[in-house]
């Protein structure tokens, strides 16, 4: 089962409804990012597949669409990091299917429907990662990445 905990800037905390899982995947280690239009996109590790699972919410994270695998985000079964800057999603992950190597950041400008290579972080060892938006404006974005 996948679910999220969300807040209104720390004043109150709420649990989302369970994310529908009609394909009976094994969701684990999810991270959400909110787009400029308010949509919340969950990016989820799947223990059964090398494809990531995505779900979205249009009600501030109260409910989500069913988990769906995306062929654009395949790689080793590993945690990944997702952030949003200026309405663009960024995702860091090891994209080698056989090992936790070949760390890249991919981006999506259409809410997660398609993903494109942006920057290679490390061609060798790359496992768990976390990203943060350092700076962003209309013409560029700077991300910070910590990884093991």
Beta strands, then each sheet from edge to edge (+ up, - down):
strand 1: 5-7
strand 2: 13-15
strand 3: 27-34
strand 4: 40-46
strand 5: 51-57
strand 6: 68-74
strand 7: 81-85
strand 8: 88-94
strand 9: 101-108
strand 10: 116-125
strand 11: 129-136
strand 12: 141-147
sheet 1: 1+ 2-
sheet 2: 3+ 4- 5+ 6-
sheet 3: 7+ 8- 9+ 10-
sheet 4: 11+ 12-
end
